[in-house]
């Protein structure tokens, strides 16, 4: 991949969580009585919003950024791991998993924007499964990269956060989900989207240098 295209694609990977939460800030301005704690992101594109098309268009933008991020993230991971002597199978496998995770989020976002609530087809189902694997894939990559101690700590913290959110949804951790459903979703999105974004940032810095 051409270095300029690689850096652009990695920058897109860094921008994925920023775009996702930015779309919510935009949509919240047109949602009467919006609550960060209670209302999930999908409600911003539903018929309860005064401008649902605006939010759903922004989500299409998130999807596009995610899909543009996938090839550069995969290429960057493979190149970095091979460059420090990792076996080809491990480098390519890690790269494919990272690219698949971010592409999965992009496809799921596009699906959700195409079928906004209250459409019963809104849930992308298995299409978005990659984002649930993203924290673990990112941590596995961070553990393989040399001179990446801070990156490992960030990824490890996100994995802990992932299990905490999962504990709430599985009722292992008692919490009134009806009152905090929106907050739970946002924390969940944070711990799933940030790990690969910080991996992409670390790679962007390496390839820039």
N, C-alpha and C positions, 0 to 999 in steps of 0.2 A: 504494500500500500504506500502511496506517495506520502512523504512526511507531513505535508500540509493537510491532506485529507485525514490522515491519522490523528493529528492534533485536533482537527475540527470535530471528528467523530468522538474523540475522548472528551472534548469540551461539552458535547451534547450529553454524554453520559453523566458528567458532573451536573449539568443543568436539569436533569430529570426531576429530582425532588423539588427543586426551586420552581420549576414549571407547574408541577402538580399542586403544590400549596399556593402558588400564585394564582392559578385558575380558581381556587376556592375563595381567595380574597376578592377576586373579581366577581364571582357568583354571589357571594354573601351580600354585596351591596344591593342586590336586586331580590333578596329573599326577606320578606317582612318577618320580623321577630326571630331572625336567625340566632341560634345558640351553638357556640363552639362545643359545648359540653354534650348537648343532646342530639343535634341534627347531623346526620352523616353526610358525606360529600355528595352522594348521588341525589339528595333532595334538592340541591342547588340547580339541577337540570330538569327537575320535575315540573308538573303543572302548578305547583305551589309557588314557583318563582314568577316574578313579573317579566323576566327576560331569560327563559331557559335556554333559548338558542345561543345566547352569548356564552353561557357556561359550557354548553356542549361543544361549541366551536373551539373554545379554549382547550377542552379535553382532547379534541382531535389534534390540536397542536402538541399536546403532551405526548400523544401517540406517535406523531411524526418524529418528535425529538428522540423518543425512545428507540424507534426503528433505525434512525440515523446513527444512534449510539452503538447499536449492536455490533456492526462489523469492526469498528475501531477498537471497541473494548476487547473483542475476541482476538484481534490481531495484536493489540498491545500486550495482552496477557501472554500470548504464545511467544512473542518476541522477547519479552522480559525474562520469562522463565527459561527459554532456550539460551538466551544470552548469558545466563549465569550457570549453565551446565545441566539443567534439568533434562531428563529423558524426553524424547519427542512425544511419546504416548501421554505423559503426564502434562506436558505443556499444551498439547492440542486438546486433550480432554478438559483441562481447566478452562481453556479459551472457549470451547464450544458451550460449556455449561454457563459461563458468564454471559456470553452473547445470547444464549437461549433465555436466560432469566430476564434480561432487559427487554428483549424482543417480546417475550410473553406479556410483560406489563404493557407494552405498547399495543399489542393486539387486543388485550383485555380492555384497555382504555377506549380504543376505537369501537369495540363492540358495545360498551356501556353508553357511549355517546350516540351510537346509532339507534339504540333501543332504550331511551331514557325512561325513568320511572314515570308513571305506574305501569309501563309495559312489562308483562310477565317474563319477557325474554331478556330483561336487563342484566341479570347475573351471567357473567361470561363463563362460569363454571371452570372446567379443566383448562380452558384457554389461558387463564391467569395463574396457573399452578406454579409457574416459574418464579413468581415474586415471593412465594413462600419459601422457596429454596435459596433465594438470593443471599440472606445473611450467612448461611452456612458455606455457600460457594465462595463468598467474599472472604470469610475467615480462612478457608482452606488456601486461597490464593495468597492472602497476607502472610500466612505462616510459611509459605515457600519463598517469598520475596526477601532478599537480603536488605539489611539496614532499613527495616520497616517496623520498628518497635511501636511507634505511636499509632501506625495504621492497624497493627494487631490489637492494640487496646481498644480502639474505636470499634472495630469489627466484633471483638469479644463482648463489649458492652451492649452492642445491638443484638447479639444472640441472646444474652441474658434478658434484655427487654422483650425480645420475641417470646421467650418462654413465660415471662410475666404476663403478657397480654393473652397468650394461649391459656394460661392458668385461670384468668378471669373468665374467658369464654367457656372453659370446661367446668366452671364452678369450683375449682380447687381453691381459688382466691375469692372470698366473698365480696361482691360489689354490686350495687344496684345498676345493672346494665341499661335499664330503661332511662335512667337519669344521666348516664355517662357514655351512652353509645357512640356519640360523635367523637368524644375525646379518645375513647378506646380505638376507634378506627384510625384516628389521626396518629396516635402513638404507634399503632401497628404499621401504618404506612411509613412512618419515620424510620422505624427499625428495619423495615424491609427495603426501603429505597436508598437510604444513606450509605450502607456498606459498600455497594458497588460504585456509588458515586465517589466515595473517598478513595477507593482503589483506582478509579479512573483518574482522579486528580493526581494521585501519586505517580501513575504512569505518564500522565501528561507532562508533569515536571521532569521526569526522566528523559522523555523523548524530546522535550524542549531543549534540555541541556545537551 
